[in-house]
């Protein structure tokens, strides 16, 4: 069984679910052993194998966003501290799953604004796995609200399926 380290119990994560009880699922998987970058919860992950994930890098034309990281591996929170294996969790879900995301899990230099003309602002992933409004590949979410310069609320989109 995976247990959160006592060092991380009081730490504030950068991704907090708002509506997830029946709308989103933390998918159990493993972090790719080659992944060495810092990961903040709420960053975009892609599948790299049958049961492994890594930060979305956008370098492969076939790479698709898989979901939002539910765990952290950075200087503030390290959910893998002291573990020999790398269990990981990815938030996946439908369009009724809402999440609050704090910087640095999203690109705070991008232009974040909710349209007032009835259109939708889709959210993509940067080559570093951060959420952004810059169109690049398949969208992963829709921007619902800009709470502040360092906090946004997004709604997950169903995964893009190509045949």
N, C-alpha and C positions, 0 to 999 in steps of 0.2 A: 504494500500500500504506500502511496506517495503521501508524505507529510510535509507541510510547510515548516521551514526552519524557524526556530524561536526568534532568530534575529530579524525575520521578515514579518512577524505577526502585526506589528504596529505601523509598518511602512505603507505609505499611500501609493497605490499602483496608478499607472498612467491610463489604464483602461478599466472602466467600471460599468458593468451592465445595468441598464435601466429597465428594460423589458426583455427578460431572457428565460423566465421559468418554463414556458412552453414554446418560446419562439426561437431560442438558440440553444446549442449544445456544445459543451466543451469536449471536443473530439480528442481522444487519447491517442498519442503517437510518440515518436522519439525525435529529438533534435539531431539533425545530421551531424556526424562527428567532425565534418570539415568546416562547420560553421564556427567562426571565431569572432565575429562582430558583436558589439553590444546589441542586445535586444530588449526593448521596452514593451510591456504589455500594450496591445493596440496596434503594434506594427504589423505589416502585411507579411504573411508567410506563403511559401509555395511548396508543393510536394517535390521531393527530390528522389523518392524511391517508394516502394510499396508501403513502407511504414515509417518514413522519415520526412521531416520538413526543415526548411532553412528560410532565411530572410529572402523575400522576393527581390530579385536583382534585375529583372527585365532584360537581361542580356540574351536570352534564348527566345526565339520567335514562338516556341511551343510552351514557354513558361506561362502559367495562368495563376492568378491570385487564388489561394485556397481558403484563407480566413484570417482572422486577427489573432495575434499571439495572446494567450491567456496568462502566460507566465513571463518572468523577467530573468535576464542574465546580463547584468551590468554592474557598475560600481556601487550603486545604491542598494539594489536587491539582486541577489543571486540565488535563484531557486534550485540551482544544481550544486550548490556548495556542499562538498563532502560526499557527493554521490559518484559511484563508479559508472553508472549508466546514465543516460540522458533522457528520462521520461519528459514528455512535453504535452501541452494541451493547446488546442486551437479552437477559438470560437467560430463556429459555422452556424448558419441559420438562414431563415427566410427574411422577407422584407418587413416583417413586424418585429424584428430584433433591433433594439436601440442601445447605443453605447455612448458614454461620455469618454472622450479621449483628451488627455492632457499632453502638452509638449513635454518632452521631445519626441513623442510617438508620431507626431504629424509635422509636416513642413510649415513652420510658423513664418517663413518668408514668402509663402505663396499667398495669393489673393483669396481670402475667405469671406464670402458674402452670400447670404441666402437670397435668391432672386425674388423680386416682388411682382413679377409679371406672369406668374403661374408656371414658369418653366422649372426644371429641376437642375440642381448643381450636383453633378456626379463627382465622386471621389475616386481617385486612382492611386497607384503606388509609385513612389520614386524608385530609382535604381538602388536605393539604400533601404527599401522596405517601409519608408515613412508614407503616411497618407498625404495626398496633395490634390489640388484642383487642376493641375497641369495634365492635359490629356496624354496618356501614354499607356497603350494596351487596353485591357479590359477593365471596366470600372468594378470596384468592390463594394462601394457604398454610395449613399446619397447624403449630402449635407442637410441636416435638419435645423441646426441652430449654431450660431457663433456666440458662445457665452462670453468669451473674452479673447484677448490676443493669445492666450495660452490654453484655452479650453474650447472644444467643439463637441457637438452631439451629432452622431451619424446613425443612419439606418442601413443595415446590411442589405445587399442585393443578392438574389439567388445566383449561384455560381454560373459563369458562362460555360455552356456545353457546346463543344464543336465535334462534329462527326467526321 
